[in-house]
Amino acid sequence: MTEQKGLEVCDVSHQYGSRVSVKSASLEVKPGKVHCLLGHSGSGKTTLLRVIAGLESALTGEIKIAGKKVASEGVHQPTENRAIGFVFQNYALFPHLSVLRNVMFGITQCSRKEKLDIAMHLLQQVELGEYTRSMPHALSVGQQQRVALARALARKPAVMLLDEPFSELDSRLRSEVREITLRVLRASDSATLMVTHDPQEALGAGDMVSVMRAGLIEQTATPRHLYNHPINEHTARIFGVVNSILPNSEFGRSICSSGTGNTLLVRPEQILLNQTSQTPQGVAGVIVQINYEGPTVLIQSQLASGQCIWTREFTPTERRSGEQVQLVMPESESVV
């Protein structure tokens, strides 16, 4: 398994009737890695997941799982013949089976003792070893998610597919359950593809992230590269506030001397905000808005030209609305 590529998707398209929902999508996920598929509702991310799972048929392209072709022109392996585990958004646990029996359900070609040992090991991994006799309705949503994960992993799949697995959890529980889930997934040596609409979740969970829009994968990169070097303004704004600056504008001329005609994309934290009395260099502005974000604060300053620039600083901050400041971008910072 580790000698082979876990999941390979090459030039896959899909359509519902006359509407194309996925357009020439390609990605690769190696064993033991987590790849996040990020996009807004209707972007095609869940449809692509369903095509990989065999729940929908590909119109064009090829899909390989653990080196085995499961979809291409004239080939469509049914879901049960694909080496995948699937965790649905609603977890889809069997309500009449205990936690232990839910996990044992998908294990085949083993003695009962072997099935029991596999299930118990997985439940201990997801920190539910004490809940073997519990029924699904008696569990919290977070516990149900972990049972679904253990059940999917019980088949020892080459590929794990997760569709918004943490969307039903509150923010505190989401972080805790995600940490356990990712640890177990990476230890399983499965290639994991996870659909999410949460940019911060994608950045925090994925070894690689693909951004989808209108059926197209616009960019695939590491979280760090996506955040700092987005391919376009749409992708940049998915990951938070970004300054869109014209090169010939007041601030644009101060940070770019290349004469490029392209709009410059600059993250707020890339720009320094100095007091005028301390550092006369830079472009003069006045603070017009302060938004507290918890550990950081987002500050909007207006330049003499009327252009507004966002900067970000760690809290606590002594900034106040109406304060005269200088905006400076260090030479070490890069613009997109």
Buried (B, 14 or more C-beta within 10 A) or exposed (E): BEEBBBBBBBEBBBBEEEEBBBBBBBBBBBBBBBBBBBBEEEBBBBBBBBBBBBEBEBBBBBBBBBEEEBBBEEEBBEEEEBBBBBBBBEBBBEEEBBBBBBBBBBBEEEEEEEBBEBBBBBBEBBBBBEBBEBBBEEBEEBBBBBBBBBBBBBBBBBBBBBBBBBBBBEEEBBEEBBEBBBEBBBEBBBBBBBBBBBBEBBBBBBBBBBBBBEBBBBBBBBBEEBBBBBBBEEBBBBBBBBBEBBBEBBBBBBBBEEEEEEBBBBBBBBBBBBEBEEEEEBBBBBBEEBEEEEEBBBBBBBBEEEBBBBBBBEEEEEBEEEBEBBBBBEEEBEBB
